[in-house]
Amino acid sequence: MYGLDILKTMGVTFGRFIMTFWDDLRWFGRRYTLQALPIRQSARGRGIFTVQYPREKLPLPENYRGFPFHVVDPDTGKSRCTACGICARVCPPQCIWIVRATDPQTGKALREPAEFTIDVSICMSCGLCAELCPFGAIKMDHDYSFVSYRRDSGEFLWNLERLSKPLAYHARIHPTAYLAEQAAMEKKAAKQ
Amino acid sequence: METQAMTDVLTSLKERFPDAVEPSEYEGVVVAPARLLEVATFLRDELGYRYLSLVSGVDYPQPTTRFPARFEVVYHLFRESGGPLTLHVHADRDDPVVPSVVSVWPAANLHERETWDLMGIRFAGHPNLRRILLWEGFEGHPLRKDWHEVYYEADKKPFDSRYPNGRPVMAEARSPLGDNLRYPPGWSPQGWQSQAEEAVYAPLEAHLGGDGRRMPTDQVVVNLGPQHPSTHGVLRMIARLDGETIQQLEPVLGYLHRCHEKIGERNTWLANMPYTDRLDYVSSMSNNFGYAIAVEKLLGVEVPERAEYIRVIMAELTRIVRHLISIGSYTSDIGVYLTGMLYALEERELILDLFEMASGSRMMCNYFRFGGVARDLPDGWVALAKELVYERLPRRIDEMERFTFNEVFRARSVGVGVLPADKAIAYGCTGPLLRASGVPYDVRRAEPYSVYGELDWDVAVAYHGDIHDRFVVRFEEMRQSLRIIRQALERMPEGPVLSGKVQPALKVPAGEAYGRVEAPLGELGFYLVSDGSANPHRYRIRAPSFANLGVLGELCKGHLIADVVAILASIDITLGEVDR
């Protein structure tokens, strides 16, 4: 019968329409609770699974790659960075700029950065710097919302101070990776 | 078997053309330019090389002990089954001219134009040799090694200015706006008329009746794009119409051109990986796959089995995403508005969640490494993926099919934009476009890479070659992808996911390699030439949607203007990949 398939198509749309309300009733009053979201947002979700951004934000997976940040060692109060320059060399858009610190008396290069700048307006969040940092100094952040009215105002040139975040923050957003790192460090220490 | 067939081909070539063909340094043969057309015709008609995959130019600016400075044009040819045949043609560096093979393989049309545009090699006898990605006001040919951009810093990354004394300079400071433009000598933007437009407008003049006074009411020229909702990006089509019927249609490309290949040649090998994400930005995992395979060919590294299975799962999930988007956008193009698109995006969202869990990013995954993948799947990933591919996706694909194939869809698609099989092969079409024309050609089957040879799946094919069948193929392919993913999830062993370590300054042995994968849109190829250093000497991409666009004008001829939108959507292009 001509038009039968159109009815089928409209049946799909109608089914979706009904499911949306069914889902709303099922989670009535607790749509955005922690019990509801993992189900509403998963393969088992039946209704629409949008959230009210920015009032509601979804949890990010641990591997999420935002922009890089420096992990500050709680013992020294400084970044773990040794200014080895691997991140600056591997960075695909070349947005990492490092000035290596030198000893003011002897003029010898020190194992720490004097300046460390990331131009996040160019950064492509590829995560290669964090992946290849041998000292675990750079990690990818979970904070993704930055705005500025001007590109050339310098607000996107993040210096070491702006990039530094405490180790506890890293442990909080990357729990699995943090535990693995700690275990590896303890193993290394035990060996020595 | 494969090598035996290859040896036979080389022997018969050598027998037939003893003085025009000689073995090449790396792969395939070197052909004398004067005899190229003869050799090409022989290869096509008698040895069955009917499908030209890629034409690339390579610049060797410095004379070496073995050869003088020169250009090389490289052709990659395939048969329906069997490996590639690579032809090399040498050209003088001061005045590079090579005969055009468009008369033998029409697929060469766009590739040769691109090589002229970016490399400055002229193709004698090309019917329409003008710039394709750049405009006429562009000075020089950027892929030549001695061409430098205005914000030029160094030939190769990493730049010395970054470390150990790296004080940031913003790009605007180095090339201020207004000063970053150079015109060719004697060229002025005033009074400039695009050659592409002239080519379409020229037949109009005939209707002006010579004196230019008669109103050209018979035919009109209409521009669709570059900002047009149906193009999903910035593609412009110039159409000459008779009433509502298309007489001639010319796609104008390059609005999203960023000279990806030049960037790629500046980059280190590893740093190119995130850039490949930006080609077909909907299916970044497939792009990673192609590039990884090409570099692994040069490196000769083995990929651990677990990594192979992860790669296949990711690539097939990507295929589902891409086909869903394609179906969704087609329905929105023919007038369903966003309903179909949003249904497609909903399923895509769940797949992107999986990508994000594994790779850290939803679209720009950057997940593959040479010799494996970046990191192992996180806990719980497999369970979520199983839930999705066993429970939800099969039902949703069925639902999508019920939603799509109705009378309105059929009225717009059956018998529209028919592409016969021989034409599809001649124009170098690949992917669902080719398979809907009754050619069951799939790189995963023709030249199995990764673990596709061990898995049980079918090549989706349909026989009418119209828009309708392209979507039949896409639905079938999604189901086959589900089949592949299920098998891969069951069989995936435990173990390492990367052989060796990721090396920041990887040096790749000198040589050339053509790695190709069946991306959702068609054959995605990476032709890489290494000179043994940490940067590619040549980094060339065969983008499936760019090659498929070559047939658009042919497909649209004689159809109504409303069908152009439908035909374009059924070819399914991503501008990030077309313009590169």
Interface residues (C-beta under 8 A of the other chain):
Chain A: Y2 G3 D5 I6 K8 T9 G11 V12 T13 G15 R16 Q41 S42 A43 R44 I48 F49 L60 P61 E62 N63 Y64 R65 A83 G85 I86 A88 R89 V90 C91 P92 Q94 I96 W97 I98 V99 R100 A109 E115 T117 D119 I122 M124 S125 C126 G127 L128 E131 L132 M140 R151 D152 L157 T176
Chain B: K157 P158 F159 S161 R162 Y163 P164 N165 G166 R167 P168 M170 A171 E172 N267 T268 L270 A271 N272 M273 P274 Y275 T339 Y343 E346 E349 L350 D353 E356 M357 A358 S359 G360 S361 M364 N366 A374 R375 P378 D379 L384 E387 L388 E391 R392 E399 R402 F403 T404 F405 N406 E407 V408 R410 V502 P504 A505
